[in-house]
Amino acid sequence: MKKKKDYVETLGPNGTRHIFTPKEYKTFMKGLDAYPDQHKADLLKRMLNPVYHKPEKG
């Protein structure tokens, strides 16, 4: 299956994964920056391991 748009895949703790568009990912990260407990927000950012995917050509 060919992907036609960019997307960001996050691989979180316990095998969780989520797929964002680049715009959604930026919004999600801004939300984490505004989170009251910055220690937990920083831990979550480190655990997400974002993988950026470009559209496939062909």
mmCIF file as gemmi writes it, N, C-alpha and C atoms, coordinates in Angstrom:
data_model
loop_
_atom_site.group_PDB
_atom_site.id
_atom_site.type_symbol
_atom_site.label_atom_id
_atom_site.label_alt_id
_atom_site.label_comp_id
_atom_site.label_asym_id
_atom_site.label_entity_id
_atom_site.label_seq_id
_atom_site.pdbx_PDB_ins_code
_atom_site.Cartn_x
_atom_site.Cartn_y
_atom_site.Cartn_z
_atom_site.occupancy
_atom_site.B_iso_or_equiv
_atom_site.pdbx_formal_charge
_atom_site.auth_seq_id
_atom_site.auth_asym_id
_atom_site.pdbx_PDB_model_num
ATOM 1 N N . MET Axp A 1 ? 0.853 -1.184 0 1 0 ? 1 A 1
ATOM 2 C CA . MET Axp A 1 ? 0 0 0 1 0 ? 1 A 1
ATOM 3 C C . MET Axp A 1 ? 0.893 1.239 0 1 0 ? 1 A 1
ATOM 4 N N . LYS Axp A 2 ? 0.675 2.122 -0.937 1 0 ? 2 A 1
ATOM 5 C CA . LYS Axp A 2 ? 1.471 3.336 -1.039 1 0 ? 2 A 1
ATOM 6 C C . LYS Axp A 2 ? 0.816 4.47 -0.27 1 0 ? 2 A 1
ATOM 7 N N . LYS Axp A 3 ? 1.615 5.178 0.503 1 0 ? 3 A 1
ATOM 8 C CA . LYS Axp A 3 ? 1.13 6.349 1.222 1 0 ? 3 A 1
ATOM 9 C C . LYS Axp A 3 ? 1.327 7.566 0.333 1 0 ? 3 A 1
ATOM 10 N N . LYS Axp A 4 ? 0.311 8.414 0.236 1 0 ? 4 A 1
ATOM 11 C CA . LYS Axp A 4 ? 0.39 9.573 -0.642 1 0 ? 4 A 1
ATOM 12 C C . LYS Axp A 4 ? 0.744 10.857 0.091 1 0 ? 4 A 1
ATOM 13 N N . LYS Axp A 5 ? 0.723 10.831 1.424 1 0 ? 5 A 1
ATOM 14 C CA . LYS Axp A 5 ? 1.014 12.037 2.206 1 0 ? 5 A 1
ATOM 15 C C . LYS Axp A 5 ? 2.066 11.733 3.254 1 0 ? 5 A 1
ATOM 16 N N . ASP Axp A 6 ? 2.738 12.804 3.728 1 0 ? 6 A 1
ATOM 17 C CA . ASP Axp A 6 ? 3.699 12.642 4.83 1 0 ? 6 A 1
ATOM 18 C C . ASP Axp A 6 ? 2.915 12.269 6.083 1 0 ? 6 A 1
ATOM 19 N N . TYR Axp A 7 ? 3.567 11.533 6.962 1 0 ? 7 A 1
ATOM 20 C CA . TYR Axp A 7 ? 2.98 11.282 8.27 1 0 ? 7 A 1
ATOM 21 C C . TYR Axp A 7 ? 4.082 11.026 9.274 1 0 ? 7 A 1
ATOM 22 N N . VAL Axp A 8 ? 3.734 11.199 10.531 1 0 ? 8 A 1
ATOM 23 C CA . VAL Axp A 8 ? 4.668 10.97 11.633 1 0 ? 8 A 1
ATOM 24 C C . VAL Axp A 8 ? 4.096 9.823 12.448 1 0 ? 8 A 1
ATOM 25 N N . GLU Axp A 9 ? 4.902 8.789 12.638 1 0 ? 9 A 1
ATOM 26 C CA . GLU Axp A 9 ? 4.473 7.637 13.43 1 0 ? 9 A 1
ATOM 27 C C . GLU Axp A 9 ? 5.225 7.678 14.748 1 0 ? 9 A 1
ATOM 28 N N . THR Axp A 10 ? 4.51 7.606 15.85 1 0 ? 10 A 1
ATOM 29 C CA . THR Axp A 10 ? 5.164 7.588 17.157 1 0 ? 10 A 1
ATOM 30 C C . THR Axp A 10 ? 5.075 6.179 17.716 1 0 ? 10 A 1
ATOM 31 N N . LEU Axp A 11 ? 6.169 5.724 18.282 1 0 ? 11 A 1
ATOM 32 C CA . LEU Axp A 11 ? 6.228 4.411 18.91 1 0 ? 11 A 1
ATOM 33 C C . LEU Axp A 11 ? 6.442 4.64 20.395 1 0 ? 11 A 1
ATOM 34 N N . GLY Axp A 12 ? 5.374 4.51 21.147 1 0 ? 12 A 1
ATOM 35 C CA . GLY Axp A 12 ? 5.42 4.837 22.565 1 0 ? 12 A 1
ATOM 36 C C . GLY Axp A 12 ? 5.644 3.638 23.454 1 0 ? 12 A 1
ATOM 37 N N . PRO Axp A 13 ? 5.451 3.829 24.752 1 0 ? 13 A 1
ATOM 38 C CA . PRO Axp A 13 ? 5.66 2.755 25.72 1 0 ? 13 A 1
ATOM 39 C C . PRO Axp A 13 ? 4.633 1.636 25.545 1 0 ? 13 A 1
ATOM 40 N N . ASN Axp A 14 ? 5.015 0.426 25.903 1 0 ? 14 A 1
ATOM 41 C CA . ASN Axp A 14 ? 4.141 -0.756 25.854 1 0 ? 14 A 1
ATOM 42 C C . ASN Axp A 14 ? 3.63 -1.051 24.449 1 0 ? 14 A 1
ATOM 43 N N . GLY Axp A 15 ? 4.403 -0.695 23.439 1 0 ? 15 A 1
ATOM 44 C CA . GLY Axp A 15 ? 4.026 -1.019 22.068 1 0 ? 15 A 1
ATOM 45 C C . GLY Axp A 15 ? 2.934 -0.153 21.472 1 0 ? 15 A 1
ATOM 46 N N . THR Axp A 16 ? 2.581 0.936 22.135 1 0 ? 16 A 1
ATOM 47 C CA . THR Axp A 16 ? 1.544 1.808 21.579 1 0 ? 16 A 1
ATOM 48 C C . THR Axp A 16 ? 2.115 2.594 20.411 1 0 ? 16 A 1
ATOM 49 N N . ARG Axp A 17 ? 1.294 2.837 19.412 1 0 ? 17 A 1
ATOM 50 C CA . ARG Axp A 17 ? 1.738 3.669 18.299 1 0 ? 17 A 1
ATOM 51 C C . ARG Axp A 17 ? 0.576 4.521 17.823 1 0 ? 17 A 1
ATOM 52 N N . HIS Axp A 18 ? 0.927 5.669 17.29 1 0 ? 18 A 1
ATOM 53 C CA . HIS Axp A 18 ? -0.083 6.596 16.804 1 0 ? 18 A 1
ATOM 54 C C . HIS Axp A 18 ? 0.464 7.256 15.549 1 0 ? 18 A 1
ATOM 55 N N . ILE Axp A 19 ? -0.408 7.506 14.596 1 0 ? 19 A 1
ATOM 56 C CA . ILE Axp A 19 ? 0.014 8.154 13.356 1 0 ? 19 A 1
ATOM 57 C C . ILE Axp A 19 ? -0.616 9.544 13.289 1 0 ? 19 A 1
ATOM 58 N N . PHE Axp A 20 ? 0.232 10.546 13.077 1 0 ? 20 A 1
ATOM 59 C CA . PHE Axp A 20 ? -0.184 11.943 12.991 1 0 ? 20 A 1
ATOM 60 C C . PHE Axp A 20 ? 0.177 12.492 11.62 1 0 ? 20 A 1
ATOM 61 N N . THR Axp A 21 ? -0.549 13.518 11.184 1 0 ? 21 A 1
ATOM 62 C CA . THR Axp A 21 ? -0.053 14.323 10.07 1 0 ? 21 A 1
ATOM 63 C C . THR Axp A 21 ? 0.996 15.248 10.693 1 0 ? 21 A 1
ATOM 64 N N . PRO Axp A 22 ? 1.912 15.808 9.897 1 0 ? 22 A 1
ATOM 65 C CA . PRO Axp A 22 ? 2.912 16.711 10.493 1 0 ? 22 A 1
ATOM 66 C C . PRO Axp A 22 ? 2.285 17.868 11.267 1 0 ? 22 A 1
ATOM 67 N N . LYS Axp A 23 ? 1.167 18.402 10.777 1 0 ? 23 A 1
ATOM 68 C CA . LYS Axp A 23 ? 0.502 19.512 11.465 1 0 ? 23 A 1
ATOM 69 C C . LYS Axp A 23 ? -0.069 19.062 12.814 1 0 ? 23 A 1
ATOM 70 N N . GLU Axp A 24 ? -0.707 17.886 12.833 1 0 ? 24 A 1
ATOM 71 C CA . GLU Axp A 24 ? -1.252 17.357 14.086 1 0 ? 24 A 1
ATOM 72 C C . GLU Axp A 24 ? -0.134 17.1 15.1 1 0 ? 24 A 1
ATOM 73 N N . TYR Axp A 25 ? 1.005 16.612 14.614 1 0 ? 25 A 1
ATOM 74 C CA . TYR Axp A 25 ? 2.126 16.324 15.509 1 0 ? 25 A 1
ATOM 75 C C . TYR Axp A 25 ? 2.65 17.603 16.157 1 0 ? 25 A 1
ATOM 76 N N . LYS Axp A 26 ? 2.777 18.676 15.362 1 0 ? 26 A 1
ATOM 77 C CA . LYS Axp A 26 ? 3.232 19.959 15.913 1 0 ? 26 A 1
ATOM 78 C C . LYS Axp A 26 ? 2.254 20.462 16.971 1 0 ? 26 A 1
ATOM 79 N N . THR Axp A 27 ? 0.953 20.337 16.704 1 0 ? 27 A 1
ATOM 80 C CA . THR Axp A 27 ? -0.068 20.76 17.663 1 0 ? 27 A 1
ATOM 81 C C . THR Axp A 27 ? 0.027 19.932 18.948 1 0 ? 27 A 1
ATOM 82 N N . PHE Axp A 28 ? 0.233 18.619 18.81 1 0 ? 28 A 1
ATOM 83 C CA . PHE Axp A 28 ? 0.377 17.735 19.958 1 0 ? 28 A 1
ATOM 84 C C . PHE Axp A 28 ? 1.584 18.133 20.806 1 0 ? 28 A 1
ATOM 85 N N . MET Axp A 29 ? 2.705 18.45 20.144 1 0 ? 29 A 1
ATOM 86 C CA . MET Axp A 29 ? 3.909 18.852 20.879 1 0 ? 29 A 1
ATOM 87 C C . MET Axp A 29 ? 3.719 20.192 21.584 1 0 ? 29 A 1
ATOM 88 N N . LYS Axp A 30 ? 2.993 21.112 20.962 1 0 ? 30 A 1
ATOM 89 C CA . LYS Axp A 30 ? 2.703 22.396 21.62 1 0 ? 30 A 1
ATOM 90 C C . LYS Axp A 30 ? 1.853 22.165 22.866 1 0 ? 30 A 1
ATOM 91 N N . GLY Axp A 31 ? 0.917 21.218 22.775 1 0 ? 31 A 1
ATOM 92 C CA . GLY Axp A 31 ? 0.096 20.865 23.932 1 0 ? 31 A 1
ATOM 93 C C . GLY Axp A 31 ? 0.941 20.305 25.068 1 0 ? 31 A 1
ATOM 94 N N . LEU Axp A 32 ? 1.948 19.488 24.715 1 0 ? 32 A 1
ATOM 95 C CA . LEU Axp A 32 ? 2.836 18.952 25.75 1 0 ? 32 A 1
ATOM 96 C C . LEU Axp A 32 ? 3.664 20.062 26.387 1 0 ? 32 A 1
ATOM 97 N N . ASP Axp A 33 ? 4.07 21.047 25.59 1 0 ? 33 A 1
ATOM 98 C CA . ASP Axp A 33 ? 4.836 22.177 26.143 1 0 ? 33 A 1
ATOM 99 C C . ASP Axp A 33 ? 4.005 22.972 27.138 1 0 ? 33 A 1
ATOM 100 N N . ALA Axp A 34 ? 2.692 23 26.941 1 0 ? 34 A 1
ATOM 101 C CA . ALA Axp A 34 ? 1.805 23.75 27.836 1 0 ? 34 A 1
ATOM 102 C C . ALA Axp A 34 ? 1.332 22.91 29.028 1 0 ? 34 A 1
ATOM 103 N N . TYR Axp A 35 ? 1.713 21.63 29.073 1 0 ? 35 A 1
ATOM 104 C CA . TYR Axp A 35 ? 1.277 20.738 30.151 1 0 ? 35 A 1
ATOM 105 C C . TYR Axp A 35 ? 1.832 21.232 31.489 1 0 ? 35 A 1
ATOM 106 N N . PRO Axp A 36 ? 1.011 21.248 32.548 1 0 ? 36 A 1
ATOM 107 C CA . PRO Axp A 36 ? 1.455 21.801 33.833 1 0 ? 36 A 1
ATOM 108 C C . PRO Axp A 36 ? 2.659 21.065 34.449 1 0 ? 36 A 1
ATOM 109 N N . ASP Axp A 37 ? 2.712 19.748 34.325 1 0 ? 37 A 1
ATOM 110 C CA . ASP Axp A 37 ? 3.811 18.979 34.912 1 0 ? 37 A 1
ATOM 111 C C . ASP Axp A 37 ? 4.87 18.732 33.826 1 0 ? 37 A 1
ATOM 112 N N . GLN Axp A 38 ? 5.834 19.641 33.728 1 0 ? 38 A 1
ATOM 113 C CA . GLN Axp A 38 ? 6.83 19.565 32.657 1 0 ? 38 A 1
ATOM 114 C C . GLN Axp A 38 ? 7.726 18.331 32.759 1 0 ? 38 A 1
ATOM 115 N N . HIS Axp A 39 ? 7.932 17.821 33.957 1 0 ? 39 A 1
ATOM 116 C CA . HIS Axp A 39 ? 8.75 16.606 34.095 1 0 ? 39 A 1
ATOM 117 C C . HIS Axp A 39 ? 8.091 15.438 33.366 1 0 ? 39 A 1
ATOM 118 N N . LYS Axp A 40 ? 6.784 15.249 33.578 1 0 ? 40 A 1
ATOM 119 C CA . LYS Axp A 40 ? 6.062 14.17 32.889 1 0 ? 40 A 1
ATOM 120 C C . LYS Axp A 40 ? 6.014 14.418 31.386 1 0 ? 40 A 1
ATOM 121 N N . ALA Axp A 41 ? 5.843 15.669 30.98 1 0 ? 41 A 1
ATOM 122 C CA . ALA Axp A 41 ? 5.794 16.004 29.554 1 0 ? 41 A 1
ATOM 123 C C . ALA Axp A 41 ? 7.134 15.675 28.888 1 0 ? 41 A 1
ATOM 124 N N . ASP Axp A 42 ? 8.244 15.987 29.562 1 0 ? 42 A 1
ATOM 125 C CA . ASP Axp A 42 ? 9.56 15.681 29.013 1 0 ? 42 A 1
ATOM 126 C C . ASP Axp A 42 ? 9.787 14.174 28.902 1 0 ? 42 A 1
ATOM 127 N N . LEU Axp A 43 ? 9.348 13.433 29.902 1 0 ? 43 A 1
ATOM 128 C CA . LEU Axp A 43 ? 9.47 11.973 29.846 1 0 ? 43 A 1
ATOM 129 C C . LEU Axp A 43 ? 8.683 11.407 28.661 1 0 ? 43 A 1
ATOM 130 N N . LEU Axp A 44 ? 7.481 11.901 28.461 1 0 ? 44 A 1
ATOM 131 C CA . LEU Axp A 44 ? 6.652 11.423 27.355 1 0 ? 44 A 1
ATOM 132 C C . LEU Axp A 44 ? 7.294 11.76 26.007 1 0 ? 44 A 1
ATOM 133 N N . LYS Axp A 45 ? 7.827 12.96 25.889 1 0 ? 45 A 1
ATOM 134 C CA . LYS Axp A 45 ? 8.493 13.349 24.635 1 0 ? 45 A 1
ATOM 135 C C . LYS Axp A 45 ? 9.641 12.406 24.308 1 0 ? 45 A 1
ATOM 136 N N . ARG Axp A 46 ? 10.415 12.018 25.327 1 0 ? 46 A 1
ATOM 137 C CA . ARG Axp A 46 ? 11.543 11.117 25.1 1 0 ? 46 A 1
ATOM 138 C C . ARG Axp A 46 ? 11.087 9.713 24.735 1 0 ? 46 A 1
ATOM 139 N N . MET Axp A 47 ? 9.931 9.288 25.254 1 0 ? 47 A 1
ATOM 140 C CA . MET Axp A 47 ? 9.444 7.931 24.991 1 0 ? 47 A 1
ATOM 141 C C . MET Axp A 47 ? 8.776 7.782 23.627 1 0 ? 47 A 1
ATOM 142 N N . LEU Axp A 48 ? 8.321 8.872 23.017 1 0 ? 48 A 1
ATOM 143 C CA . LEU Axp A 48 ? 7.531 8.759 21.79 1 0 ? 48 A 1
ATOM 144 C C . LEU Axp A 48 ? 8.295 8.246 20.574 1 0 ? 48 A 1
ATOM 145 N N . ASN Axp A 49 ? 9.556 8.551 20.446 1 0 ? 49 A 1
ATOM 146 C CA . ASN Axp A 49 ? 10.367 8.113 19.31 1 0 ? 49 A 1
ATOM 147 C C . ASN Axp A 49 ? 9.68 8.374 17.969 1 0 ? 49 A 1
ATOM 148 N N . PRO Axp A 50 ? 9.533 9.639 17.573 1 0 ? 50 A 1
ATOM 149 C CA . PRO Axp A 50 ? 8.832 9.923 16.317 1 0 ? 50 A 1
ATOM 150 C C . PRO Axp A 50 ? 9.628 9.449 15.102 1 0 ? 50 A 1
ATOM 151 N N . VAL Axp A 51 ? 8.919 8.889 14.112 1 0 ? 51 A 1
ATOM 152 C CA . VAL Axp A 51 ? 9.524 8.466 12.853 1 0 ? 51 A 1
ATOM 153 C C . VAL Axp A 51 ? 8.786 9.209 11.749 1 0 ? 51 A 1
ATOM 154 N N . TYR Axp A 52 ? 9.527 10.014 10.986 1 0 ? 52 A 1
ATOM 155 C CA . TYR Axp A 52 ? 8.925 10.807 9.922 1 0 ? 52 A 1
ATOM 156 C C . TYR Axp A 52 ? 8.946 10.018 8.62 1 0 ? 52 A 1
ATOM 157 N N . HIS Axp A 53 ? 7.807 9.944 7.956 1 0 ? 53 A 1
ATOM 158 C CA . HIS Axp A 53 ? 7.699 9.221 6.688 1 0 ? 53 A 1
ATOM 159 C C . HIS Axp A 53 ? 7.328 10.191 5.569 1 0 ? 53 A 1
ATOM 160 N N . LYS Axp A 54 ? 8.017 10.083 4.462 1 0 ? 54 A 1
ATOM 161 C CA . LYS Axp A 54 ? 7.721 10.899 3.279 1 0 ? 54 A 1
ATOM 162 C C . LYS Axp A 54 ? 6.809 10.091 2.36 1 0 ? 54 A 1
ATOM 163 N N . PRO Axp A 55 ? 6.066 10.763 1.462 1 0 ? 55 A 1
ATOM 164 C CA . PRO Axp A 55 ? 5.207 10.032 0.526 1 0 ? 55 A 1
ATOM 165 C C . PRO Axp A 55 ? 6.042 9.132 -0.397 1 0 ? 55 A 1
ATOM 166 N N . GLU Axp A 56 ? 5.47 7.984 -0.74 1 0 ? 56 A 1
ATOM 167 C CA . GLU Axp A 56 ? 6.161 7.072 -1.646 1 0 ? 56 A 1
ATOM 168 C C . GLU Axp A 56 ? 5.905 7.5 -3.091 1 0 ? 56 A 1
ATOM 169 N N . LYS Axp A 57 ? 6.931 7.43 -3.9 1 0 ? 57 A 1
ATOM 170 C CA . LYS Axp A 57 ? 6.792 7.8 -5.303 1 0 ? 57 A 1
ATOM 171 C C . LYS Axp A 57 ? 6.659 6.546 -6.151 1 0 ? 57 A 1
ATOM 172 N N . GLY Axp A 58 ? 5.904 6.691 -7.243 1 0 ? 58 A 1
ATOM 173 C CA . GLY Axp A 58 ? 5.857 5.561 -8.153 1 0 ? 58 A 1
ATOM 174 C C . GLY Axp A 58 ? 4.514 5.232 -8.666 1 0 ? 58 A 1
